Amino acid sequence: MRSLLAVAGVAAAMSACTIERDQPDLVGQDIRLTIIHTSDIHSRLFPYKFTPNTFERDYGLNKINTPFGGIARIATLVKRIRASSNRSIWLDSGDVFEGAPVFNEFKGEAEVRALSLGGMDGQVLGNHEFDLGSTNLFKQLDSWSQFPHLAANYAWLDPANPQERSLRDEVQPYQIYDVQGLRIGVIGLGNEDTLTSIFEGGNSLGFRPMEVQQIVSQYVTLLRPQCDLVIVLSHLGLDEDEDLTPDQVLDPNAALPLEGLDVIFGGHLHIVTNPPKILPHNTDEFSTVLVHSGAFAKFVGRLDLVVHVGENNADPEKRSRITAFTYTPEPVDSTIPDDPDMANLMWPYSVKINQDIDLAGTFAYVDPLPGPDTKILRNDPSNGDSQLGNLVARAMQQQEGVEAEFSLTNSLGIRADFERGGLTNEQMYNVFPFENTIVVMYLSGREVRDTLDFVSRKSAGRGCRAQSQVAGITFDMVCRDDPNGPDPCNSIDPDIGDRACTVDSDCQLITGGGLISNDRCSQTTHRCSASACAKNIAIGENCRNGNSDGPVDFNKCAPLVDSGLYRVAVNDYIANGGSGFTVLKQNSSKQDSKISLRDALTVYLSKQQKCTTQLDEQDENGHTVVENYGEIPCLDEKVEAHDGRIRPVFQ
């Protein structure tokens, strides 16, 4: 009973709700609807091992039930949920591509086929769907997809050849579903900020993003009179999802349509909102329910709604409404059996991958102290440099043929921790699912400073969590300065641009009703100065003399010289302007080594100190690491440990 009524645009909207069979009269009834939600699967089509964090354990992901994930288990859960509910749909918030070797090998074919077989009802496009370009995405959808793909906020550009079908023919702004007489309108909102980075990184996407709130208002206005529920399926991120609530909109006329929005299903930031967030309305006693269901196939979200069906959805007083809901993130673990049909589909892909890549090959052992649950982290609790980030940056810096004075890579390019135990080739693909390569650049000291200022501003907007990882350089990442102190930040925020100012309010940057910049007006230059910047920048090693929270010792490390020239190793993504690194994009000295970060790190780790029988821990069978794997490197908590090369500062 999950039939779709396809719609192509505004002109087809009325016919999209045309009923082609006898429908139950639901007016006045309380109807139960179950919405199955997934997001950011990131190619985790096969089970994998990792240690759940505290939040994941609280949500039911028990470490004894490893391995986790896998599309065959998700298919089983989806069938179970559907069997327990008379009315259900399955929606996905995007980024099913990229994150495991199956994507590197098959470029998205396996993911699209799996979701189609599993009965996916609709998916918004995530930014990683475009990682191999629009042409590849169109090919996979056109060849294999059996469900709608949504993105209302993308304005498609004229194709080079109007006679040929392209991605614009596969993607629609919204979909209306008839679930046994309950009419559900779903609006897709694709990612915007990261897509800009992908475009800067070299992909020609064939569209431009449009202003989100205007688009949502337009389609809610269109769909609300026709549908019992209006849902946004989003890959914007949590903050942007929250900005869709009416009380965040300054213009009351613009806020009014958003009162008709019932549920937002979000993704992109890999979080679980349990319980869901409630976004209040201004003029209505009801609210919008906001749900995020995590990432990497760890959970399947289940939202059970009670919908009171109104007599007139065009009338705000008489429209259908959600009167109650419950939400559960269902763990995807080894207690869930594989769906046999899905397992049969995935089997040839698994065989081919293991023929081409020795995924189980173990080349190092992760053995940090203290405690059995410790691992080598990509995000340090200090929010500064992390051990895994330091390892990656050091491998880039010291790679043969690169030999840079220092290196810099974006933190989000490192996608997983090093779990305790044998380090396999498969885990290396988990850490580096992208085929990024090392690029050598020659940067002036001024360009280095501007780049680190950008890193500081970007990190300040992410809770002062470092958005880059480095080796060979140390700096204070000032996330909030003291404007009345002796050394306030004075760099010009390029997001504000060349705007002249006389008071601080002139420097506020407003988008979609939300203040996103706290810049202030310099009364000397009458330009908008950023409140976050990099200070005490030094080139060298152990610049804090072993005290990760201590001052930089400029007798030991050389201060950055603006007029100096430095040989720097970065990854090709940020070298081309990805994630907003415009200073690197504008530099013309790029030399791509064609050496992947994954290969460089593998080589670097292979040179570390070998395991010894005296230091080995024994497995459950009493065997040591050397007995199990031979003389491979052992990685403890000391190798490239957090040392304050990036120190977060609040003045």
Number of C-alpha atoms within 10 A of each C-alpha: 11 14 11 17 16 17 20 14 13 13 9 11 19 13 11 20 21 10 11 7 7 8 11 9 10 15 15 12 13 18 17 18 20 22 20 24 26 30 33 29 26 22 24 26 27 20 18 19 13 16 21 18 12 9 12 19 13 10 16 15 23 17 17 9 14 18 17 27 26 26 25 26 28 28 26 20 22 23 14 11 18 17 11 10 13 14 19 24 20 21 22 29 31 32 27 29 29 26 25 24 27 25 21 18 15 14 20 23 21 21 25 23 19 22 23 17 16 20 17 23 22 26 29 33 26 29 23 22 21 22 20 16 17 18 15 17 24 21 17 18 20 16 12 19 21 17 18 22 21 27 24 22 24 24 14 15 11 10 14 9 8 8 7 8 12 19 20 18 12 17 22 22 24 29 25 23 25 21 17 16 17 22 17 21 23 27 27 29 30 28 27 21 14 17 22 19 21 26 19 21 21 13 17 13 17 19 16 14 18 14 12 23 22 14 17 22 20 15 21 24 19 17 29 26 18 21 24 26 26 27 23 26 30 31 30 24 19 20 10 17 22 21 18 24 24 28 20 17 19 12 11 11 11 16 22 20 20 26 26 29 26 22 20 26 26 34 30 24 16 17 19 20 18 16 14 20 15 15 21 18 20 16 11 12 8 17 21 24 21 23 27 28 30 25 23 23 28 27 28 26 28 22 19 19 19 17 21 20 24 20 15 17 20 19 12 15 12 12 21 29 23 22 12 12 15 12 18 18 25 18 25 28 25 17 12 18 14 18 18 13 14 21 19 12 15 21 11 10 16 15 10 13 16 13 10 9 13 12 16 13 14 18 19 27 26 19 24 20 14 10 8 10 13 16 24 26 18 23 22 17 11 17 18 27 30 28 25 26 30 25 23 28 29 24 26 35 27 19 21 13 10 22 16 22 16 23 29 25 26 21 20 14 20 22 15 21 20 25 20 20 19 21 20 18 20 20 24 22 20 23 20 23 24 22 16 18 20 28 25 25 22 19 23 18 18 15 20 22 22 20 21 22 24 24 25 31 25 21 23 23 14 13 10 24 23 28 24 23 30 27 29 22 23 29 25 24 29 28 28 21 18 14 15 7 9 7 11 19 21 19 18 22 23 13 11 18 11 12 15 15 17 16 15 17 13 16 24 17 15 10 14 16 16 15 10 12 18 16 21 24 23 20 13 7 12 16 26 31 25 29 24 31 31 26 19 15 25 22 21 18 17 19 27 20 15 11 13 20 17 13 15 24 15 16 8 15 19 16 19 22 16 13 11 12 15 19 16 23 33 27 26 26 26 25 28 24 22 23 21 21 22 19 18 25 19 13 16 11 13 20 15 17 17 12 19 19 27 25 17 21 20 17 15 17 21 14 11 14 15 16 21 16 13 7 11 16 15 14 11 7 6 9 12 19 24 19 12 12 15 15 17 21 21 26 24 18 17 11 17 18 19 24 23 26 29 28 23 24 20 13 11
